[in-house]
């Protein structure tokens, strides 16, 4: 998964949650998320794929926010790695 794909997925998830909060339609967001999910399935981290397949979108967004930084997607942000 590229950093651009990760950013797009993160933005789509955030947009969907904003639409939910404002009680607006979120169909376009869901379509975008599903399209990105298919696009990254073979290269995304296992846990992210798991969350997306189960439609655990909050966990997917948390994963993107906590595990990877936007500048260097694919490398853990912890000092241990």
PyMOL commands that set and color helices and strands:
alter all, ss='L'
color gray80, all
select helices_A, chain A and resi 3-21+27-40+46-53+57-67
alter helices_A, ss='H'
color red, helices_A
deselect
rebuild
show_as cartoon
